[in-house]
Amino acid sequence: MTRIVVTGAAGFIGSNIIRGLNARGLRDIIAVDDLTQGDKFRNLVDLQISDYLDASVFYDDFASGGFGQIEAVFHEGACSDTLEQNGKYMMQNNFATSVQLYHACQKRGARLLYASSAATYGGSDTFRENPAFERPLNVYGYSKLLFDQRMRRECGQDFGRAMAGKTMQVVGFRYFNVYGPREQHKGRMASVAFHQFNQFQAQGKVRLFGDYGGFAPGAQMRDFIYVDDVVAVNLWFFDHPAVSGIFNLGTGRAQPFNDIASTVVNTCRQLRQAPALSLEALAAQGLIEYIPFPEDLRGKYQSYTQADLTALRACGCDHGFADVQTGVASYVQALAATS
C-alpha cells in the first residue's frame, strides 16, 4: 500500500491535497500539523487519513525511520504570513525544517513535493524560475527562496530536468495567488475572494485598493489560481516521479482585482435572482468601493504577477487552468451553500 505524508495537513492546500489523494482511493496518509489553532481540525473532518502527528515530533521521528516506507511527502507546512516580522521564527519554520525534511527524504527513499512561493519574485516584473528575477520583498519570500537555492545546490545542475543521477524526486511549486475551499482559518491571509464574499454578505459591498503603482483603482493584477488546479498539478508530478525541479504554479494569466470583485458580487446577485452588472455599474451603485492604498504596504506590495509557465509546459504538464470568472464563481457558490 502506498503511504504518503502531508505536512500542513489541516491547512488550506494541504487539506485539499489529501482530498485529491482520497479521490484516488489513497488513504494511508500521515497528516502532520500544529493544531494550536484548534479550528483547523474542520479541514480534516471529512478526509480519510491513517494517522496524525504534531509537527513538533514528526520531523525527528521521520528522520529516524519511524514510519516505515514512505512513497512521497507533500510538504505544505510553513508560516505563510507575508507580514510576519519575526525572521528567526520564519527561517527556522520555513527553511531549517525543510532542509531537515529534504535530507530525511533522501535517506529514507521518499519523494519530496514542496510548497515554494511566488513571493520569491517580490519586486521583480518577470516571473520565471531564474535567479536573475528573484527579489523577495519580505522575510517570508526570502525563507522560501533560500530553500529553493539550497535545493538547486543539493540537486545539482540537472535539477529541473530528468533526475540524472539523483535517486529521489524533488519538486518545488511556486504558488501564485491561490483561492478556494478550506481557507477559512487563514484570517487576514485568506484570499481576496474569501474576504470579498464575506464583506458583501455583511455590508452589501466589497472594497478594493485605489490607484497604486501606476495602476488604476482595482486594476492591480495578479495571477489567481483555483486550489483544485493546484492539487491537479501536484498530483501530475506525483504521477511523474522522474521529473524534478522548481516550477511556477499559476495560471499564466494575470487578471485585475476588479475581475475578482465583479465575479464575487455578480455571483452573489445571481444566487438572489438579481441580474449581473458591469464593473462600471457595480462601482456606480456602490457595490464596489475603492479605498486609499494602505501606507504600511507601500513598497512591500506586488502590483502585478503572472506566472511564466514555460518550464511547467516543457516538462510535459499540460493541465488547463480555470480563469477567475470560472473559479471564483464556483468558490462563491460553495461558500454561499455553507454560510
Beta strands, then each sheet from edge to edge (+ up, - down):
strand 1: 4-7
strand 2: 29-33
strand 3: 51-54
strand 4: 72-75
strand 5: 111-117
strand 6: 170-175
strand 7: 177-179
strand 8: 206-209
strand 9: 221-222
strand 10: 224-226
strand 11: 245-249
strand 12: 255-256
strand 13: 288-291
sheet 1: 3+ 2+ 1+ 4+ 5+ 6+ 11+
sheet 2: 7+ 10+
sheet 3: 8+ 13+
sheet 4: 9+ 12-
end
